[in-house]
């Protein structure tokens, strides 16, 4: 996106310079040949500028759409991890047998759900901070936000796998 912005700005500056040259040519070019050539170049640049602006709007719309999807995914994983953690802790007395097998799996699952919640909340927070500082063209906070959310996305399914493994190992004790 930065590259597109720079190209658009450079083309606008060049077009402004050409317009000035065309104004000068009106007084200094009696046969209008230079003026016609400059006008032709300006027309080409105007079409190129229009094309670049269209591409920039397209890219911006795609980025906006991806951001919305990313935010929805963050919120979904956050909701699922919170629900899974709360549900399993709340009903652990009813669901976990008196002598469970592999208790480390349930503890690991709870830890992974907690990590998922923490990482995603940090990712959302850093994303908000990055949006506030977006005018500085510094992508460090965006990268860190994505990294934190990525850790949350990885922690959640791992927690689900641990919880599933624990349930499978202990299902016979509940029946």
C-alpha positions in Angstrom: 0.0 0.0 0.0 2.9 2.3 0.8 4.4 1.7 -2.7 1.0 2.6 -4.3 0.8 5.8 -2.2 4.3 6.8 -3.3 3.5 6.1 -6.9 0.3 8.1 -6.8 2.0 11.0 -5.1 4.9 11.0 -7.6 2.4 10.9 -10.5 0.4 13.8 -9.1 3.6 15.9 -8.7 4.7 15.1 -12.3 1.2 16.0 -13.6 1.3 19.3 -11.7 4.7 20.0 -13.3 3.4 19.1 -16.7 0.4 21.5 -16.3 2.9 24.3 -15.5 4.9 23.4 -18.6 1.7 23.5 -20.7 0.9 27.0 -19.3 4.5 28.1 -20.2 4.2 26.6 -23.7 1.1 28.6 -24.4 3.2 31.7 -24.4 6.5 30.3 -25.7 5.4 27.8 -28.3 3.9 29.5 -31.4 3.2 26.3 -33.4 1.8 24.4 -30.3 3.8 21.3 -31.0 5.4 21.2 -27.5 2.1 22.0 -26.0 0.4 19.1 -27.9 3.2 16.7 -26.9 2.9 17.8 -23.2 -0.9 17.5 -23.3 -0.5 13.9 -24.7 1.9 13.0 -21.9 -0.4 14.5 -19.3 -3.3 12.5 -20.7 -1.3 9.3 -20.4 -0.3 10.2 -16.8 -3.9 11.0 -15.9 -5.0 7.6 -17.1 -2.2 5.9 -15.2 -3.1 8.0 -12.1 -6.7 6.9 -12.4 -5.6 3.3 -12.7 -3.4 3.5 -9.6 -6.0 5.2 -7.6 -8.5 2.5 -8.5 -5.9 -0.2 -7.5 -5.3 1.6 -4.2 -9.0 1.6 -3.4 -9.2 -2.1 -4.3 -6.3 -3.0 -2.1 -7.7 -0.8 0.7 -11.0 -2.6 0.5 -9.3 -6.0 0.6 -7.2 -4.9 3.6 -10.4 -3.6 5.4 -12.2 -6.9 4.6 -9.2 -9.0 5.9 -9.1 -6.8 9.1 -12.8 -7.4 9.7 -12.4 -11.2 9.2 -9.4 -11.2 11.5 -11.3 -9.3 14.2 -14.2 -11.7 13.9 -11.8 -14.7 14.2 -10.2 -13.1 17.3 -13.6 -12.6 18.9 -14.7 -16.1 18.1 -11.6 -17.8 19.4 -11.8 -15.6 22.5 -15.4 -16.6 23.1 -14.7 -20.3 22.6 -11.6 -20.3 24.8 -13.4 -18.5 27.6 -16.5 -20.7 27.3 -14.4 -23.9 27.2 -12.3 -22.8 30.2 -15.3 -21.7 32.2 -17.4 -24.7 31.4 -14.8 -27.3 32.2 -13.7 -25.6 35.4 -17.4 -25.1 36.6 -18.4 -28.7 35.9 -15.1 -30.4 36.7 -16.5 -31.8 39.9 -19.3 -33.5 37.9 -17.4 -34.5 34.8 -14.0 -35.6 36.2 -14.1 -39.1 37.8 -12.9 -39.6 41.4 -9.7 -41.2 40.1 -9.0 -39.6 36.7 -6.3 -40.7 34.3 -3.8 -38.2 32.9 -4.8 -35.2 35.0 -2.0 -33.4 33.5 -4.0 -33.2 30.3 -6.9 -31.2 31.9 -4.4 -28.9 33.6 -2.6 -28.4 30.3 -5.8 -27.7 28.5 -6.8 -25.1 31.1 -3.4 -23.5 30.8 -3.6 -23.4 27.0 -7.1 -22.0 27.1 -5.8 -19.3 29.5 -2.9 -18.6 27.2 -5.2 -18.3 24.2 -7.4 -15.8 26.1 -4.4 -13.8 27.2 -2.7 -13.8 23.8 -5.8 -12.8 21.9 -6.7 -10.0 24.4 -3.1 -8.7 24.0 -3.4 -9.0 20.2 -6.6 -7.0 20.2 -5.1 -4.4 22.5 -1.9 -4.1 20.4 -4.1 -3.9 17.2 -6.0 -1.0 18.7 -2.8 0.8 19.6 -1.5 0.1 16.1 -4.6 1.7 14.6 -4.1 4.8 16.8 -0.4 5.1 15.6 -1.2 4.1 12.0 -0.2 7.6 10.7 3.4 6.9 11.6 3.7 4.1 9.0 5.2 1.9 11.7 4.1 -1.7 11.3 5.8 -3.1 14.4 2.6 -3.0 16.6 0.6 -4.6 13.7 3.2 -7.4 13.5 3.2 -7.9 17.3 -0.6 -7.9 17.3 -0.7 -10.6 14.6 1.9 -12.6 16.4 0.0 -12.5 19.7 -3.2 -13.5 18.0 -1.4 -16.2 16.2 -0.2 -17.7 19.5 -3.8 -17.5 20.7 -5.0 -19.3 17.6 -2.5 -22.1 18.2 -3.1 -22.4 21.9 -6.9 -22.8 21.5 -6.9 -26.0 19.3 -4.1 -27.4 21.4 -6.2 -26.9 24.5 -9.2 -28.6 22.7 -7.0 -31.5 21.8 -5.8 -31.9 25.4 -9.4 -31.7 26.6 -10.5 -34.3 24.1 -7.7 -36.6 25.0 -8.5 -36.2 28.7 -12.2 -37.0 28.0 -11.3 -40.0 25.9 -9.0 -41.4 28.5 -11.6 -40.9 31.3 -14.9 -41.7 29.5 -14.9 -45.3 30.7 -14.7 -44.1 34.3 -17.9 -42.0 33.8 -20.0 -44.8 32.4 
